[in-house]
């Protein structure tokens, strides 16, 4: 099956999703919340095939991200900006056969992401979206990053 442009399956992604949790699982089975216990983020998908991912969090003393780790993951590693942040926007496609969504950033906080295909496995229901990745360049021991999103509804 070919990669679909925003249509049948991609239509289920459309709208805005709110970040509920972000967990990284290491090869030894341990896990960490790199954006703290209460991460903030939005992930809108548009019918024109545009995606924007904006995620941030405040780390606490039991879950600190060092300045070196911040820099390695695309931050500037300075004390003023020690809280983790990921931000990019670009296009997306959905591959139903592989159960993955591919984000291709056009603008990004980390310039190395621009034009790079970011493959995310997905589990999707009407109100919940789980995106997982299985590789991470900054930490060799990382097995999986898992982000849980819930559909945003206006009040």
N, C-alpha and C positions, 0 to 999 in steps of 0.2 A: 504494500500500500504506500502511496506517495505521501510526503508531508503535505498536510492540508494548509491552505491559507485560512484566515479567520472565516470559518463557515460552520459546518455541522457540529463537530465536537468542540471547536473553539468557541462557539456561541455559548456553551455552558460556562466558559471562563469569564465572559463579559460582565463588566461591572467592577465594583471596587471591593477589595478584600482588606481586612484589618488583621494585623499580626497579633497572634495570641501567645505563641511561644517559639523559641529558636533554641534548639538543642544540638550540640555536637557530641558524637559518640566516638570514643577512641578504640583502638584495637584491643585494649585490655578490658573493654566493657564499661569503663568509667564514662561519665557524661559531664558536660559543663554547659552552662547557659552563657554564651559569650556576650550577650547583650543584657545580662541580668535577668532577674525574675519577672520583670514587667516591661518587656521590650515594647517599643512603639513602632508602628509601620503601616504603610498603605501600599497596596499593589493593585492599581487599576489596569484593566484590560479594555481596550476600545474596539468597536466594530471595524475600525480602519486598520487594525492589526498592530496597534501601539501598546506598549507596556511601560510602566514606570514603577520601579521598586525603590522605596525610601524606607530605611530601617535604622533605628537608633535605640540606644538603651543607656542606662546608668549602671555601671558596675558597682558592686558592693565589695567590702573587704574580703569576703569569702570567695569572690568570683572576679578578681581583678584581672584586667587585661594590661599587661606591661606595655610600656612605651615602645619597646622593641617589637612586641607582637602587633601592636597597633600599626606601626610603620610597615611591618611585613605584610599586613593584610590590606594595605592601601591607605592607612591613615598617615598623618604627618608625624606621629610619634612625639608630639609636644605635650607638655602638661596641660596647656590650655584646652586641648582637644582630646583628652584621654578617653572620653566616653566613645564607645564604638559607633561607627556610622558606615552604612553602605547605601549608595545612591546611584542609580542609573536610569536611563530611559532609552527606548529603541523599539524594535519590532519583535513580534513573536509569531511562532508557528506551532502547530500541534501535530504530533505524530501518534496517531491512535494505536498503530501496531506495536510501537515501542513503549506506549503509555508515558510519553514524555512531552513536555513543552520546552521549546528552545527560545531563549531570550537572546537577542543580538543587540547589545548596547550601541548607541550612536553618540550618547553623552554619558560620561561616568565620572564618579569621584576618583576612581583609579583609572588613569588613562590606558593601562594595559588591558582593560576589559573592552575597550572600544573595538567594535567589529568582530569580537570573539564570540563564538556560539557557546552559550551557557546552557547546558543540558540539565533539565530537572525532571526526574521521575515524578509522576503525580498520582494522587488518589483524590477523586473529586466526587462530591455529592452536591446537592442543591445549596447547602449552607456551609460546607466545610471543604477546604482545599489543603492537602498536605503535599509539600514539595520537598523532595530529597535529592541530595547530591552525594556522590561517593568518593570524590577526590577533593583535595584542598592543597594547594601548593605551599602554604605557609607552615603546615603541620603534617609531617609524613605519617604520624601515627593515627591520623583521623580516618575513620571508616565511613562515617555518614554525618551529614548536616541535615537536620529535619526542621522544617518551618511549618507551623500550623497557622492557617489563615481562616477567618470566618467572614462570611459575606456581610458587607456593610449595608445597613438599612437606615434610611433617614428617619428621624423621630417625628 
